[in-house]
Amino acid sequence: MTFYTRLQNTAQKLLKGKGQSITLTKITAGTYNPATGGFTGAGTSTQTAYGAVFDYGAKQIDGTLIKAGDKQLLLSAVKTDGTALTDPVLGDTVSIGSVTYTLVEPLKEVNPAGTVVMFDCNVRV
């Protein structure tokens, strides 16, 4: 086990202990069918991981990337079952309690030396 794998495990334990369970929903567009003019194979998949949600400070809200009402989500890189989380992308949604948020810019992975420790996400209703 490398140093960064241990760091990933520590992040998972902290987010589990101090955060909450979060459902990430990934939307797959499918493939374009030129004969029908539509998409086939479109759907969604869900993953459950741990995360912690924070309000942004007034100085962080710039009105462009981070808007009033946005939340910062620190999301584990490991699912609740212990397997790797598929990287979240812009447009994915997360359900936190009874509220569904959309991932918007900025979306960063904390990735020292090639091991994703966690994701630092901006989410918006």
C-alpha positions in Angstrom: 0.0 0.0 0.0 1.5 3.3 -1.0 1.4 6.5 0.9 -1.3 7.9 -1.4 -3.5 4.8 -1.1 -3.3 5.3 2.7 -4.2 8.9 2.2 -7.2 7.8 0.0 -8.3 5.4 2.8 -8.0 8.2 5.4 -10.1 10.5 3.3 -12.7 7.7 2.9 -12.9 7.2 6.7 -13.1 10.9 7.5 -15.9 11.5 4.9 -17.8 8.4 6.1 -17.5 9.5 9.8 -18.0 13.2 9.4 -20.0 13.4 6.1 -23.0 11.5 4.8 -24.0 9.1 2.1 -24.4 10.7 -1.3 -25.8 9.2 -4.5 -24.1 10.1 -7.7 -26.2 9.7 -10.9 -24.4 9.5 -14.2 -26.3 10.1 -17.3 -25.2 8.2 -20.4 -26.4 9.7 -23.7 -26.1 6.5 -25.7 -25.1 6.3 -29.3 -26.6 8.3 -32.2 -28.6 6.3 -34.7 -28.7 8.2 -38.0 -31.6 6.1 -39.3 -33.9 7.2 -36.6 -32.3 10.5 -35.8 -32.3 9.6 -32.1 -30.1 8.0 -29.4 -30.1 4.4 -28.4 -28.8 3.0 -25.1 -29.3 6.2 -23.2 -29.8 5.7 -19.5 -28.6 6.4 -16.0 -26.4 4.6 -13.5 -26.0 5.4 -9.8 -23.2 5.0 -7.3 -23.1 5.7 -3.6 -20.2 7.3 -1.9 -19.5 9.4 1.2 -19.1 13.2 1.0 -19.3 16.4 3.0 -21.1 19.5 1.9 -20.1 23.0 2.8 -21.3 26.5 2.1 -18.9 28.8 0.2 -17.7 31.9 2.0 -18.7 35.3 0.6 -15.2 35.9 -0.7 -15.3 32.7 -2.8 -18.6 33.6 -4.6 -17.5 35.4 -7.8 -20.9 35.3 -9.5 -19.4 33.5 -12.5 -18.0 30.1 -11.6 -19.3 30.1 -8.1 -22.7 31.6 -7.6 -24.8 32.4 -4.5 -26.5 29.1 -3.4 -23.7 26.8 -4.8 -22.2 24.3 -2.4 -18.8 22.7 -2.1 -18.9 18.9 -2.1 -15.9 16.9 -1.0 -16.6 13.5 -2.5 -14.8 10.3 -1.7 -13.0 8.5 -4.6 -14.2 5.2 -3.1 -17.8 3.9 -3.2 -19.5 2.7 -0.1 -18.8 -0.9 -1.1 -15.1 -0.2 -1.2 -14.6 -0.2 -5.0 -13.4 2.8 -7.0 -15.9 5.5 -7.8 -16.3 6.3 -11.5 -15.0 9.9 -12.0 -17.9 12.4 -11.7 -18.2 14.7 -14.7 -20.0 18.0 -15.4 -23.7 17.5 -15.6 -23.9 14.4 -13.3 -26.2 14.8 -10.4 -25.8 14.1 -6.7 -28.6 13.5 -4.2 -27.8 14.8 -0.8 -30.7 14.1 1.6 -33.8 15.1 -0.3 -32.1 17.7 -2.6 -30.6 16.9 -6.0 -27.7 19.1 -7.2 -25.9 19.2 -10.6 -22.1 19.2 -10.8 -20.9 22.4 -12.4 -17.5 24.1 -12.9 -15.1 24.0 -11.1 -14.8 20.2 -10.7 -11.4 19.0 -9.5 -9.9 15.8 -8.5 -7.3 15.7 -5.7 -4.8 13.5 -7.4 -1.3 13.5 -6.1 1.1 11.2 -7.9 -1.7 9.5 -9.9 -3.9 8.3 -7.0 -7.3 10.0 -6.8 -7.8 10.8 -3.1 -11.1 12.6 -3.4 -13.1 15.0 -5.7 -13.6 18.7 -4.9 -16.9 19.5 -6.6 -19.1 22.6 -7.1 -22.8 21.7 -7.0 -25.8 23.8 -7.9 -29.6 23.2 -7.5 
